Amino acid sequence: MKDIRQIAAQLSAVSDTPLLEARLLSEAADGDLDKLNDAIQRRQKHKPISKIIGKRGFWKSEFITTSDVLDPRPDSEMMIESVLSFFPDKEKEYRILDIGVGSGCLLFSLLDEYPNAKGLGIDKSDKALSVALKNRNNRSAELRLTDFTTKDWTDGMGKFDVIISNPPYIPTSDIADLSPDVRLYDPMEALDGGEDGLNAYRFLSSSVADILRSDGFLFLEIGIHQEDEVKTLFRNAGFKYKSTRYDFGGIPRILIFQK
């Protein structure tokens, strides 16, 4: 088997943490040199380490991840912290909706925090839902193939205490400038937010009020420089802006609204 430092040297051009990644790849190969060499070659082509080994840690769990879903990202853990701060009673029977559920990391992490809650995760990608299904385990969550950009997508859903969404928000013209790890290996439909990156927020601002309880809250992940525009969209749709939460780099990351 290769020495960890030898593997790290091979990864140094594509990784900020080559020693850590070398250990992860070595552990995943479990003594199989051919498997290890193949993994190294894929990482050298910028394939994320998580999508090579097929899983990534998020919040308090590990989740299966593939090229059909966004990789769970540390900055998105701010979504979990934000919900917990607005809903401190973990024993209540909340209804939680995740719009664009992807791998399920957000919804399932919340359900782990709220054992009596029930969740609904929707996504327009059946491939993404198949990944979420593998991650669901015994959590009390329904997964449904639904496109929130279509008319009447909320019909029959009822009301929710918590609505969360990490929608596509990268402006189309910025896609080419994303790191190869993201641009080449995350699904484009989960990245591209249209010309100005705000298409998803326009659809959501015009439709989610009907399914949010009067004492419920809407939590949205946003991209850089989008805070003011998203606030305006939702205020114009009749929502009350409540708070902004910042990621580890000090960038506005989660906007919170109420009807």
Phi and psi restraints in degrees (value plus and minus 20) as a CYANA .aco file:
   2 LYS   PHI     -90.7   -50.7
   2 LYS   PSI     129.4   169.4
   3 ASP   PHI     -89.2   -49.2
   3 ASP   PSI     124.5   164.5
   4 ILE   PHI     -78.1   -38.1
   4 ILE   PSI     -60.3   -20.3
   5 ARG   PHI     -89.2   -49.2
   5 ARG   PSI     -51.7   -11.7
   6 GLN   PHI     -85.7   -45.7
   6 GLN   PSI     -62.7   -22.7
   7 ILE   PHI     -84.3   -44.3
   7 ILE   PSI     -64.0   -24.0
   8 ALA   PHI     -79.3   -39.3
   8 ALA   PSI     -59.1   -19.1
   9 ALA   PHI     -82.4   -42.4
   9 ALA   PSI     -55.0   -15.0
  10 GLN   PHI     -91.9   -51.9
  10 GLN   PSI     -42.1    -2.1
  11 LEU   PHI    -119.4   -79.4
  11 LEU   PSI     -28.0    12.0
  12 SER   PHI     -81.2   -41.2
  12 SER   PSI     -47.3    -7.3
  13 ALA   PHI     -96.2   -56.2
  13 ALA   PSI     -37.7     2.3
  14 VAL   PHI    -139.8   -99.8
  14 VAL   PSI     -23.2    16.8
  15 SER   PHI    -150.0  -110.0
  15 SER   PSI     121.5   161.5
  16 ASP   PHI    -105.4   -65.4
  16 ASP   PSI     -34.4     5.6
  17 THR   PHI    -151.5  -111.5
  17 THR   PSI      42.6    82.6
  18 PRO   PHI     -82.6   -42.6
  18 PRO   PSI     -54.6   -14.6
  19 LEU   PHI     -86.2   -46.2
  19 LEU   PSI     -64.2   -24.2
  20 LEU   PHI     -81.6   -41.6
  20 LEU   PSI     -66.7   -26.7
  21 GLU   PHI     -86.2   -46.2
  21 GLU   PSI     -55.3   -15.3
  22 ALA   PHI     -81.2   -41.2
  22 ALA   PSI     -62.0   -22.0
  23 ARG   PHI     -85.3   -45.3
  23 ARG   PSI     -61.9   -21.9
  24 LEU   PHI     -83.8   -43.8
  24 LEU   PSI     -64.1   -24.1
  25 LEU   PHI     -86.2   -46.2
  25 LEU   PSI     -59.3   -19.3
  26 SER   PHI     -84.1   -44.1
  26 SER   PSI     -63.0   -23.0
  27 GLU   PHI     -84.1   -44.1
  27 GLU   PSI     -61.6   -21.6
  28 ALA   PHI     -86.7   -46.7
  28 ALA   PSI     -52.7   -12.7
  29 ALA   PHI     -92.2   -52.2
  29 ALA   PSI     -46.8    -6.8
  30 ASP   PHI      32.3    72.3
  30 ASP   PSI      26.0    66.0
  31 GLY   PHI      67.9   107.9
  31 GLY   PSI     -23.9    16.1
  32 ASP   PHI    -110.3   -70.3
  32 ASP   PSI      85.2   125.2
  33 LEU   PHI     -85.4   -45.4
  33 LEU   PSI     -59.5   -19.5
  34 ASP   PHI     -82.5   -42.5
  34 ASP   PSI     -61.6   -21.6
  35 LYS   PHI     -84.3   -44.3
  35 LYS   PSI     -60.4   -20.4
  36 LEU   PHI     -85.0   -45.0
  36 LEU   PSI     -67.0   -27.0
  37 ASN   PHI     -81.7   -41.7
  37 ASN   PSI     -59.1   -19.1
  38 ASP   PHI     -84.0   -44.0
  38 ASP   PSI     -62.3   -22.3
  39 ALA   PHI     -84.1   -44.1
  39 ALA   PSI     -60.6   -20.6
  40 ILE   PHI     -82.0   -42.0
  40 ILE   PSI     -64.4   -24.4
  41 GLN   PHI     -82.8   -42.8
  41 GLN   PSI     -60.0   -20.0
  42 ARG   PHI     -87.3   -47.3
  42 ARG   PSI     -58.2   -18.2
  43 ARG   PHI     -87.4   -47.4
  43 ARG   PSI     -56.4   -16.4
  44 GLN   PHI     -84.0   -44.0
  44 GLN   PSI     -39.1     0.9
  45 LYS   PHI    -114.4   -74.4
  45 LYS   PSI      -4.2    35.8
  46 HIS   PHI      57.8    97.8
  46 HIS   PSI      -9.8    30.2
  47 LYS   PHI     -86.9   -46.9
  47 LYS   PSI     108.2   148.2
  48 PRO   PHI     -78.6   -38.6
  48 PRO   PSI     125.1   165.1
  49 ILE   PHI     -76.4   -36.4
  49 ILE   PSI     -58.1   -18.1
  50 SER   PHI     -85.0   -45.0
  50 SER   PSI     -53.2   -13.2
  51 LYS   PHI    -105.1   -65.1
  51 LYS   PSI     -29.8    10.2
  52 ILE   PHI    -103.0   -63.0
  52 ILE   PSI     -66.7   -26.7
  53 ILE   PHI    -107.4   -67.4
  53 ILE   PSI     -31.9     8.1
  54 GLY   PHI      65.0   105.0
  54 GLY   PSI      -5.8    34.2
  55 LYS   PHI    -178.5  -138.5
  55 LYS   PSI     139.4   179.4
  56 ARG   PHI    -171.5  -131.5
  56 ARG   PSI     122.2   162.2
  57 GLY   PHI     -96.2   -56.2
  57 GLY   PSI     120.4   160.4
  58 PHE   PHI    -170.6  -130.6
  58 PHE   PSI     109.8   149.8
  59 TRP   PHI      36.6    76.6
  59 TRP   PSI    -128.1   -88.1
  60 LYS   PHI    -136.4   -96.4
  60 LYS   PSI      -9.2    30.8
  61 SER   PHI    -157.1  -117.1
  61 SER   PSI     151.2   191.2
  62 GLU   PHI    -127.6   -87.6
  62 GLU   PSI     121.9   161.9
  63 PHE   PHI    -147.4  -107.4
  63 PHE   PSI     120.7   160.7
  64 ILE   PHI     -84.7   -44.7
  64 ILE   PSI     116.6   156.6
  65 THR   PHI    -156.9  -116.9
  65 THR   PSI     122.6   162.6
  66 THR   PHI    -157.7  -117.7
  66 THR   PSI    -197.9  -157.9
  67 SER   PHI     -90.3   -50.3
  67 SER   PSI     -25.2    14.8
  68 ASP   PHI    -110.1   -70.1
  68 ASP   PSI     -24.8    15.2
  69 VAL   PHI    -158.6  -118.6
  69 VAL   PSI     135.2   175.2
  70 LEU   PHI     -81.4   -41.4
  70 LEU   PSI     121.4   161.4
  71 ASP   PHI     -85.2   -45.2
  71 ASP   PSI     114.5   154.5
  72 PRO   PHI     -78.5   -38.5
  72 PRO   PSI     114.0   154.0
  73 ARG   PHI    -141.0  -101.0
  73 ARG   PSI     124.2   164.2
  74 PRO   PHI     -75.4   -35.4
  74 PRO   PSI     -58.7   -18.7
  75 ASP   PHI     -80.9   -40.9
  75 ASP   PSI     -49.3    -9.3
  76 SER   PHI     -92.8   -52.8
  76 SER   PSI     -34.1     5.9
  77 GLU   PHI     -83.3   -43.3
  77 GLU   PSI     -39.5     0.5
  78 MET   PHI     -80.7   -40.7
  78 MET   PSI     -46.7    -6.7
  79 MET   PHI     -81.7   -41.7
  79 MET   PSI     -65.1   -25.1
  80 ILE   PHI     -84.6   -44.6
  80 ILE   PSI     -65.3   -25.3
  81 GLU   PHI     -81.2   -41.2
  81 GLU   PSI     -57.8   -17.8
  82 SER   PHI     -85.9   -45.9
  82 SER   PSI     -65.5   -25.5
  83 VAL   PHI     -82.7   -42.7
  83 VAL   PSI     -63.6   -23.6
  84 LEU   PHI     -80.9   -40.9
  84 LEU   PSI     -54.3   -14.3
  85 SER   PHI     -91.9   -51.9
  85 SER   PSI     -49.5    -9.5
  86 PHE   PHI    -110.4   -70.4
  86 PHE   PSI     -39.8     0.2
  87 PHE   PHI    -150.3  -110.3
  87 PHE   PSI      54.2    94.2
  88 PRO   PHI     -92.0   -52.0
  88 PRO   PSI     -41.2    -1.2
  89 ASP   PHI    -100.6   -60.6
  89 ASP   PSI      85.1   125.1
  90 LYS   PHI    -101.7   -61.7
  90 LYS   PSI     -24.8    15.2
  91 GLU   PHI    -115.5   -75.5
  91 GLU   PSI     -29.8    10.2
  92 LYS   PHI     -92.4   -52.4
  92 LYS   PSI     138.6   178.6
  93 GLU   PHI    -113.9   -73.9
  93 GLU   PSI      47.1    87.1
  94 TYR   PHI     -89.8   -49.8
  94 TYR   PSI     134.7   174.7
  95 ARG   PHI    -127.2   -87.2
  95 ARG   PSI     106.7   146.7
  96 ILE   PHI    -141.9  -101.9
  96 ILE   PSI     110.1   150.1
  97 LEU   PHI    -135.4   -95.4
  97 LEU   PSI     110.5   150.5
  98 ASP   PHI    -133.5   -93.5
  98 ASP   PSI      94.0   134.0
  99 ILE   PHI    -113.3   -73.3
  99 ILE   PSI      91.2   131.2
 100 GLY   PHI      66.4   106.4
 100 GLY   PSI      40.3    80.3
 101 VAL   PHI     -88.5   -48.5
 101 VAL   PSI     -47.2    -7.2
 102 GLY   PHI      35.4    75.4
 102 GLY   PSI    -147.2  -107.2
 103 SER   PHI     -89.8   -49.8
 103 SER   PSI     -38.1     1.9
 104 GLY   PHI      71.6   111.6
 104 GLY   PSI     -16.6    23.4
 105 CYS   PHI     -80.7   -40.7
 105 CYS   PSI     -57.9   -17.9
 106 LEU   PHI     -90.4   -50.4
 106 LEU   PSI     -73.6   -33.6
 107 LEU   PHI     -81.3   -41.3
 107 LEU   PSI     -66.5   -26.5
 108 PHE   PHI     -90.8   -50.8
 108 PHE   PSI     -51.7   -11.7
 109 SER   PHI     -86.1   -46.1
 109 SER   PSI     -58.2   -18.2
 110 LEU   PHI     -87.2   -47.2
 110 LEU   PSI     -60.9   -20.9
 111 LEU   PHI     -85.3   -45.3
 111 LEU   PSI     -49.2    -9.2
 112 ASP   PHI     -87.8   -47.8
 112 ASP   PSI     -51.7   -11.7
 113 GLU   PHI     -99.6   -59.6
 113 GLU   PSI     -48.9    -8.9
 114 TYR   PHI    -139.5   -99.5
 114 TYR   PSI      65.2   105.2
 115 PRO   PHI     -83.4   -43.4
 115 PRO   PSI     -40.3    -0.3
 116 ASN   PHI    -118.7   -78.7
 116 ASN   PSI     -19.5    20.5
 117 ALA   PHI    -100.0   -60.0
 117 ALA   PSI     140.8   180.8
 118 LYS   PHI    -143.5  -103.5
 118 LYS   PSI     118.7   158.7
 119 GLY   PHI    -139.5   -99.5
 119 GLY   PSI     132.4   172.4
 120 LEU   PHI    -149.0  -109.0
 120 LEU   PSI     105.6   145.6
 121 GLY   PHI    -135.3   -95.3
 121 GLY   PSI     106.5   146.5
 122 ILE   PHI    -137.4   -97.4
 122 ILE   PSI     129.9   169.9
 123 ASP   PHI    -178.0  -138.0
 123 ASP   PSI     129.4   169.4
 124 LYS   PHI    -108.0   -68.0
 124 LYS   PSI     -24.4    15.6
 125 SER   PHI    -123.2   -83.2
 125 SER   PSI      96.9   136.9
 126 ASP   PHI     -88.4   -48.4
 126 ASP   PSI     -47.1    -7.1
 127 LYS   PHI     -88.9   -48.9
 127 LYS   PSI     -59.5   -19.5
 128 ALA   PHI     -84.0   -44.0
 128 ALA   PSI     -62.0   -22.0
 129 LEU   PHI     -83.7   -43.7
 129 LEU   PSI     -52.1   -12.1
 130 SER   PHI     -86.5   -46.5
 130 SER   PSI     -53.7   -13.7
 131 VAL   PHI     -89.8   -49.8
 131 VAL   PSI     -65.1   -25.1
 132 ALA   PHI     -79.5   -39.5
 132 ALA   PSI     -57.7   -17.7
 133 LEU   PHI     -81.8   -41.8
 133 LEU   PSI     -59.2   -19.2
 134 LYS   PHI     -87.8   -47.8
 134 LYS   PSI     -49.7    -9.7
 135 ASN   PHI    -106.2   -66.2
 135 ASN   PSI     -33.5     6.5
 136 ARG   PHI     -85.5   -45.5
 136 ARG   PSI     -58.2   -18.2
 137 ASN   PHI      34.6    74.6
 137 ASN   PSI    -147.6  -107.6
 138 ASN   PHI    -121.9   -81.9
 138 ASN   PSI      -4.4    35.6
 139 ARG   PHI     -89.9   -49.9
 139 ARG   PSI     130.2   170.2
 140 SER   PHI    -103.4   -63.4
 140 SER   PSI      57.7    97.7
 141 ALA   PHI    -159.2  -119.2
 141 ALA   PSI     117.9   157.9
 142 GLU   PHI    -120.0   -80.0
 142 GLU   PSI     122.3   162.3
 143 LEU   PHI    -138.7   -98.7
 143 LEU   PSI     113.7   153.7
 144 ARG   PHI    -159.1  -119.1
 144 ARG   PSI     115.5   155.5
 145 LEU   PHI     -97.4   -57.4
 145 LEU   PSI      87.7   127.7
 146 THR   PHI    -169.3  -129.3
 146 THR   PSI     117.6   157.6
 147 ASP   PHI    -127.3   -87.3
 147 ASP   PSI      93.3   133.3
 148 PHE   PHI     -94.4   -54.4
 148 PHE   PSI     -22.4    17.6
 149 THR   PHI    -112.6   -72.6
 149 THR   PSI     -17.6    22.4
 150 THR   PHI    -116.9   -76.9
 150 THR   PSI     137.8   177.8
 151 LYS   PHI     -87.0   -47.0
 151 LYS   PSI     120.3   160.3
 152 ASP   PHI      42.3    82.3
 152 ASP   PSI       7.0    47.0
 153 TRP   PHI     -86.4   -46.4
 153 TRP   PSI     -39.6     0.4
 154 THR   PHI    -108.0   -68.0
 154 THR   PSI     -24.1    15.9
 155 ASP   PHI     -75.4   -35.4
 155 ASP   PSI     109.8   149.8
 156 GLY   PHI      58.7    98.7
 156 GLY   PSI     -14.8    25.2
 157 MET   PHI    -102.3   -62.3
 157 MET   PSI     -43.7    -3.7
 158 GLY   PHI      58.6    98.6
 158 GLY   PSI    -181.3  -141.3
 159 LYS   PHI    -130.3   -90.3
 159 LYS   PSI     130.9   170.9
 160 PHE   PHI    -145.3  -105.3
 160 PHE   PSI     125.7   165.7
 161 ASP   PHI     -98.8   -58.8
 161 ASP   PSI     -57.1   -17.1
 162 VAL   PHI    -149.3  -109.3
 162 VAL   PSI     104.9   144.9
 163 ILE   PHI    -141.2  -101.2
 163 ILE   PSI     106.2   146.2
 164 ILE   PHI    -142.6  -102.6
 164 ILE   PSI     132.4   172.4
 165 SER   PHI    -179.0  -139.0
 165 SER   PSI     115.2   155.2
 166 ASN   PHI    -138.5   -98.5
 166 ASN   PSI      60.5   100.5
 167 PRO   PHI    -102.4   -62.4
 167 PRO   PSI     150.7   190.7
 168 PRO   PHI     -84.0   -44.0
 168 PRO   PSI     109.0   149.0
 169 TYR   PHI    -159.2  -119.2
 169 TYR   PSI     -10.4    29.6
 170 ILE   PHI    -101.9   -61.9
 170 ILE   PSI     104.8   144.8
 171 PRO   PHI     -77.1   -37.1
 171 PRO   PSI     120.2   160.2
 172 THR   PHI     -72.8   -32.8
 172 THR   PSI     -61.3   -21.3
 173 SER   PHI     -89.1   -49.1
 173 SER   PSI     -35.7     4.3
 174 ASP   PHI    -110.8   -70.8
 174 ASP   PSI     -30.4     9.6
 175 ILE   PHI     -78.2   -38.2
 175 ILE   PSI     -62.5   -22.5
 176 ALA   PHI     -83.5   -43.5
 176 ALA   PSI     -40.9    -0.9
 177 ASP   PHI    -112.9   -72.9
 177 ASP   PSI     -23.4    16.6
 178 LEU   PHI     -86.7   -46.7
 178 LEU   PSI     136.2   176.2
 179 SER   PHI     -82.4   -42.4
 179 SER   PSI     127.7   167.7
 180 PRO   PHI     -76.7   -36.7
 180 PRO   PSI     -51.8   -11.8
 181 ASP   PHI     -77.6   -37.6
 181 ASP   PSI     -56.2   -16.2
 182 VAL   PHI    -109.2   -69.2
 182 VAL   PSI     -72.1   -32.1
 183 ARG   PHI     -80.5   -40.5
 183 ARG   PSI     -55.9   -15.9
 184 LEU   PHI    -112.9   -72.9
 184 LEU   PSI     -38.2     1.8
 185 TYR   PHI    -147.5  -107.5
 185 TYR   PSI     -28.8    11.2
 186 ASP   PHI    -116.6   -76.6
 186 ASP   PSI     129.1   169.1
 187 PRO   PHI     -85.9   -45.9
 187 PRO   PSI     111.5   151.5
 188 MET   PHI     -81.0   -41.0
 188 MET   PSI     -55.8   -15.8
 189 GLU   PHI     -87.5   -47.5
 189 GLU   PSI     -37.2     2.8
 190 ALA   PHI    -112.2   -72.2
 190 ALA   PSI     -24.8    15.2
 191 LEU   PHI    -128.7   -88.7
 191 LEU   PSI     -66.0   -26.0
 192 ASP   PHI     -97.5   -57.5
 192 ASP   PSI      91.3   131.3
 193 GLY   PHI    -118.5   -78.5
 193 GLY   PSI      -5.0    35.0
 194 GLY   PHI      73.0   113.0
 194 GLY   PSI    -194.9  -154.9
 195 GLU   PHI     -73.0   -33.0
 195 GLU   PSI     -64.4   -24.4
 196 ASP   PHI    -129.9   -89.9
 196 ASP   PSI     -15.5    24.5
 197 GLY   PHI      61.7   101.7
 197 GLY   PSI     -16.3    23.7
 198 LEU   PHI    -129.7   -89.7
 198 LEU   PSI     -13.9    26.1
 199 ASN   PHI     -75.1   -35.1
 199 ASN   PSI     -66.4   -26.4
 200 ALA   PHI     -81.9   -41.9
 200 ALA   PSI     -59.3   -19.3
 201 TYR   PHI     -88.1   -48.1
 201 TYR   PSI     -52.0   -12.0
 202 ARG   PHI     -83.8   -43.8
 202 ARG   PSI     -66.4   -26.4
 203 PHE   PHI     -82.9   -42.9
 203 PHE   PSI     -64.1   -24.1
 204 LEU   PHI     -87.7   -47.7
 204 LEU   PSI     -61.2   -21.2
 205 SER   PHI     -82.9   -42.9
 205 SER   PSI     -46.6    -6.6
 206 SER   PHI    -113.5   -73.5
 206 SER   PSI     -19.9    20.1
 207 SER   PHI    -154.7  -114.7
 207 SER   PSI     -46.1    -6.1
 208 VAL   PHI    -100.5   -60.5
 208 VAL   PSI     -34.2     5.8
 209 ALA   PHI     -78.7   -38.7
 209 ALA   PSI     -54.0   -14.0
 210 ASP   PHI     -87.7   -47.7
 210 ASP   PSI     -41.3    -1.3
 211 ILE   PHI    -133.7   -93.7
 211 ILE   PSI     -12.6    27.4
 212 LEU   PHI    -121.3   -81.3
 212 LEU   PSI     105.9   145.9
 213 ARG   PHI     -83.8   -43.8
 213 ARG   PSI     136.2   176.2
 214 SER   PHI     -83.0   -43.0
 214 SER   PSI     -48.5    -8.5
 215 ASP   PHI    -123.6   -83.6
 215 ASP   PSI      -5.8    34.2
 216 GLY   PHI    -110.6   -70.6
 216 GLY   PSI     155.3   195.3
 217 PHE   PHI    -156.4  -116.4
 217 PHE   PSI     127.5   167.5
 218 LEU   PHI    -128.9   -88.9
 218 LEU   PSI     109.2   149.2
 219 PHE   PHI    -139.4   -99.4
 219 PHE   PSI     102.1   142.1
 220 LEU   PHI    -143.6  -103.6
 220 LEU   PSI     109.5   149.5
 221 GLU   PHI    -101.9   -61.9
 221 GLU   PSI     120.9   160.9
 222 ILE   PHI    -151.2  -111.2
 222 ILE   PSI     146.7   186.7
 223 GLY   PHI    -114.9   -74.9
 223 GLY   PSI     157.6   197.6
 224 ILE   PHI     -84.7   -44.7
 224 ILE   PSI     119.0   159.0
 225 HIS   PHI      47.2    87.2
 225 HIS   PSI       0.8    40.8
 226 GLN   PHI    -128.9   -88.9
 226 GLN   PSI     -23.5    16.5
 227 GLU   PHI     -76.6   -36.6
 227 GLU   PSI     -73.4   -33.4
 228 ASP   PHI     -85.0   -45.0
 228 ASP   PSI     -60.9   -20.9
 229 GLU   PHI     -88.0   -48.0
 229 GLU   PSI     -60.1   -20.1
 230 VAL   PHI     -90.0   -50.0
 230 VAL   PSI     -59.1   -19.1
 231 LYS   PHI     -76.4   -36.4
 231 LYS   PSI     -66.6   -26.6
 232 THR   PHI     -82.3   -42.3
 232 THR   PSI     -63.9   -23.9
 233 LEU   PHI     -77.1   -37.1
 233 LEU   PSI     -66.7   -26.7
 234 PHE   PHI     -98.5   -58.5
 234 PHE   PSI     -53.5   -13.5
 235 ARG   PHI     -84.1   -44.1
 235 ARG   PSI     -61.1   -21.1
 236 ASN   PHI     -85.4   -45.4
 236 ASN   PSI     -42.9    -2.9
 237 ALA   PHI    -110.5   -70.5
 237 ALA   PSI     -15.4    24.6
 238 GLY   PHI      77.9   117.9
 238 GLY   PSI     -13.0    27.0
 239 PHE   PHI    -106.3   -66.3
 239 PHE   PSI     134.2   174.2
 240 LYS   PHI    -120.2   -80.2
 240 LYS   PSI     104.0   144.0
 241 TYR   PHI     -93.8   -53.8
 241 TYR   PSI     112.9   152.9
 242 LYS   PHI    -132.7   -92.7
 242 LYS   PSI     -61.7   -21.7
 243 SER   PHI    -187.6  -147.6
 243 SER   PSI     138.3   178.3
 244 THR   PHI    -142.0  -102.0
 244 THR   PSI     115.6   155.6
 245 ARG   PHI    -135.1   -95.1
 245 ARG   PSI     123.0   163.0
 246 TYR   PHI    -128.4   -88.4
 246 TYR   PSI     126.9   166.9
 247 ASP   PHI    -102.7   -62.7
 247 ASP   PSI    -193.0  -153.0
 248 PHE   PHI     -86.9   -46.9
 248 PHE   PSI     -39.2     0.8
 249 GLY   PHI    -114.9   -74.9
 249 GLY   PSI     -13.7    26.3
 250 GLY   PHI      60.2   100.2
 250 GLY   PSI      -6.0    34.0
 251 ILE   PHI    -112.0   -72.0
 251 ILE   PSI     115.4   155.4
 252 PRO   PHI     -75.6   -35.6
 252 PRO   PSI     103.4   143.4
 253 ARG   PHI    -144.1  -104.1
 253 ARG   PSI     -55.2   -15.2
 254 ILE   PHI    -145.0  -105.0
 254 ILE   PSI     106.7   146.7
 255 LEU   PHI    -126.2   -86.2
 255 LEU   PSI     119.7   159.7
 256 ILE   PHI    -142.3  -102.3
 256 ILE   PSI     110.8   150.8
 257 PHE   PHI    -151.0  -111.0
 257 PHE   PSI     140.1   180.1
 258 GLN   PHI    -156.6  -116.6
 258 GLN   PSI     134.8   174.8
